[in-house]
Amino acid sequence: GNLRQLETLDIRGTSIVMLPQTIIKLQKLQHLHAGFPTKGNYLCTRHLLHTYGFNQLDACTSLCCGAATPCIMMDKDYGGVVLPGGARKLKSLHTIRGVHVAYGDAVIQEIGRLSGLRKLGVMGINEKNDVKFCSAISNLSRLESLSVQSDKGCLDDITSPPKNLRSLKLEGRLGVLPEWIKKLQNLVKLKLSFTTSSQV
C-alpha cells in the first residue's frame, strides 16, 4: 500500500489468490497482471476434469506427456485472483488480467465502474453471474481487448458491446458465437479455446 507511484503490478505465476485491501491505495496503478499462464504444464487440470469430462489420467497425459514437470492437481479453480472491495477507486487502471469473478457479484460491479479499462481478462463466468457480467461489459466503452473464461454457454446478454474492441478471446463451453460479435466493426483478432462451436 505504500508503493504510491507504482504503475504496473505483475503477480503472474505466484500462489497469490486474493489481493490485499491496501491495493486500493495505489491510485497510479495502470496495469494489473495476475493468474497463471493457461498453456503447457500450467493449464488447470481441474478445468479438464470437470468441464470436459476428462479422467485424472487423461488430464495429466494431455498436459504433461513428455514434460519434465509433473502436473499439479488442484482442488479449486486455479489461475485467477480475487479483487478486494473498493477496486473501483483505481481509476487509472488500463489493464486487468487474470481476475476470478465467481466468488461474488461485488467484484463484477467493481470492474464495471472502471470506465478507463482498455484490456480485461476474467475467469469464473457462470450461469449465476453471467447477466451481471454482461451488464458490466456494456459499461466499458473504451475496452479494446477482452478475454473471458466461461462455464456457461455464450454471453448473449451483452446488449452494447464495446465499439473499440479489437481482440476477443472466449474460452469454455461455447456452442454458438454470441450475436453481438457481428457489431464489432473494429475486431481484428478472435480466439476460441476449448469450445464446441461448429461455426466458421
C-alpha positions in Angstrom: 0.0 0.0 0.0 3.0 2.3 0.4 4.0 2.0 -3.3 2.1 5.0 -4.3 4.0 5.6 -7.5 3.5 2.0 -8.8 2.1 1.8 -12.3 2.4 -2.0 -13.0 1.8 -4.9 -10.7 2.7 -8.3 -12.2 2.0 -11.3 -9.9 1.6 -13.9 -12.6 3.0 -17.3 -11.7 2.6 -16.8 -7.9 0.4 -18.5 -5.4 -1.5 -15.3 -4.6 -5.2 -15.9 -4.8 -6.5 -12.7 -3.2 -5.2 -9.2 -3.4 -4.9 -7.2 -0.2 -7.2 -4.3 0.6 -4.2 -2.0 0.6 -4.0 -2.2 -3.2 -6.7 0.4 -3.5 -4.2 3.0 -2.2 -2.2 2.6 -5.5 -4.0 5.4 -7.3 -1.4 5.5 -10.1 -1.7 1.7 -10.9 -2.3 1.3 -14.6 -1.7 -2.4 -15.2 -2.5 -5.4 -13.1 -1.4 -8.8 -14.3 -2.4 -11.9 -12.3 -3.0 -15.6 -12.6 -1.1 -18.4 -14.1 -0.3 -18.9 -17.8 -3.0 -21.2 -19.3 -0.7 -23.2 -21.5 1.7 -26.1 -21.3 2.1 -27.6 -17.9 0.3 -24.7 -16.2 -3.2 -25.3 -17.7 -5.5 -26.1 -14.9 -6.2 -29.9 -14.8 -9.4 -29.3 -12.8 -10.7 -27.4 -15.9 -10.3 -30.6 -18.0 -11.6 -32.9 -15.3 -14.9 -31.1 -14.5 -15.6 -29.1 -17.6 -14.8 -31.6 -20.3 -15.2 -34.9 -18.5 -11.5 -36.0 -18.6 -10.4 -38.5 -16.0 -7.3 -37.8 -14.0 -5.0 -39.9 -16.1 -6.2 -38.3 -19.4 -5.9 -34.8 -18.0 -2.3 -35.4 -16.8 -1.4 -37.1 -20.0 -2.8 -34.3 -22.1 -1.0 -31.6 -20.2 2.2 -33.2 -19.1 3.1 -36.0 -21.5 6.8 -35.7 -22.3 7.3 -32.8 -20.0 9.8 -32.6 -17.2 7.5 -31.0 -14.7 4.6 -33.2 -13.3 1.1 -31.7 -13.4 -0.5 -30.3 -10.3 -4.0 -31.5 -9.4 -5.9 -28.6 -7.9 -8.8 -28.9 -5.5 -10.2 -25.5 -6.6 -10.2 -23.2 -9.6 -6.7 -22.2 -10.3 -5.2 -19.3 -12.2 -7.1 -16.2 -11.0 -7.1 -13.7 -8.2 -9.9 -12.1 -6.3 -10.0 -8.3 -6.2 -10.8 -6.6 -2.9 -13.8 -4.3 -2.3 -13.1 -0.8 -3.4 -11.2 -1.7 -6.5 -13.5 0.7 -8.4 -11.3 3.5 -6.9 -8.4 2.5 -9.1 -9.4 4.9 -11.8 -6.0 4.8 -13.6 -6.3 1.1 -14.4 -6.0 0.4 -18.1 -5.3 -3.4 -17.8 -6.6 -6.1 -15.6 -5.6 -9.7 -16.4 -6.4 -12.9 -14.5 -9.2 -11.9 -12.2 -11.6 -14.6 -10.9 -15.2 -13.3 -10.5 -17.0 -16.5 -9.4 -16.8 -15.7 -5.7 -19.4 -13.0 -5.6 -21.1 -10.3 -7.7 -19.4 -7.4 -6.0 -16.2 -7.8 -7.9 -18.1 -7.7 -11.2 -19.8 -4.4 -10.2 -16.4 -3.0 -9.2 -15.0 -3.9 -12.6 -18.0 -2.4 -14.4 -17.2 1.0 -12.8 -13.6 1.1 -14.1 -14.5 3.1 -17.2 -10.9 3.6 -18.3 -10.2 -0.1 -18.8 -8.6 -1.0 -22.2 -7.8 -4.6 -21.5 -9.7 -7.1 -19.4 -9.2 -10.8 -18.7 -11.5 -12.7 -16.3 -12.5 -16.2 -15.4 -15.3 -17.8 -13.5 -18.2 -16.6 -15.6 -21.2 -18.9 -15.0 -25.0 -19.0 -15.0 -25.2 -17.1 -11.7 -23.2 -14.1 -12.7 -23.4 -14.1 -16.5 -26.1 -11.4 -16.7 -24.3 -9.0 -14.3 -21.0 -9.5 -16.1 -22.6 -8.7 -19.5 -24.1 -5.6 -18.0 -20.7 -4.6 -16.6 -19.0 -5.1 -20.0 -21.6 -2.9 -21.7 -20.4 0.0 -19.4 -16.7 -0.4 -20.5 -16.9 1.7 -23.7 -13.1 2.1 -24.0 -12.3 -1.7 -23.9 -10.1 -2.8 -26.7 -9.2 -6.4 -25.5 -11.4 -8.9 -23.7 -10.6 -12.4 -22.6 -13.4 -14.5 -20.9 -13.3 -18.0 -19.4 -16.8 -19.1 -19.1 -18.5 -22.3 -17.8 -21.8 -21.2 -19.3 -22.5 -21.1 -23.0 -22.3 -17.9 -24.9 -22.5 -14.4 -23.4 -25.7 -13.4 -25.2 -26.7 -10.7 -22.6 -24.2 -8.1 -23.8 -26.5 -5.5 -25.3 -24.0 -2.9 -26.2 -20.5 -4.4 -26.8 -17.6 -2.0 -26.6 -17.3 -0.5 -30.1 -13.5 -0.2 -29.9 -13.0 -3.9 -29.1 -10.1 -5.2 -31.3 -9.3 -8.5 -29.6 -11.7 -11.1 -28.2 -10.8 -14.4 -26.6 -13.5 -16.8 -25.5 -12.7 -20.0 -23.5 -15.2 -22.6 -22.3 -18.3 -24.4 -23.4 -19.4 -22.2 -26.3 -21.8 -23.8 -28.7 -22.7 -20.8 -30.7 -21.0 -17.4 -31.2 -22.8 -14.6 -29.5 -24.9 -12.4 -31.9 -23.2 -9.2 -30.7 -19.9 -10.2 -32.3 -21.4 -9.0 -35.6 -21.4 -5.5 -34.1 -17.7 -5.5 -33.5 -16.6 -3.5 -36.6 -13.0 -3.0 -35.2 -12.4 -6.6 -34.3 -9.1 -7.9 -35.8 -8.4 -10.9 -33.5 -10.8 -13.7 -32.4 -9.5 -16.7 -30.4 -11.7 -19.6 -29.3 -10.3 -22.1 -26.8 -11.9 -25.4 -25.6 -15.2 -24.5 -27.4 -17.6 -26.8 -29.1 -18.7 -24.3 -31.7 -19.1 -25.6 -35.3 -19.5 -22.1 -36.8 -16.9 -20.9 -39.3 
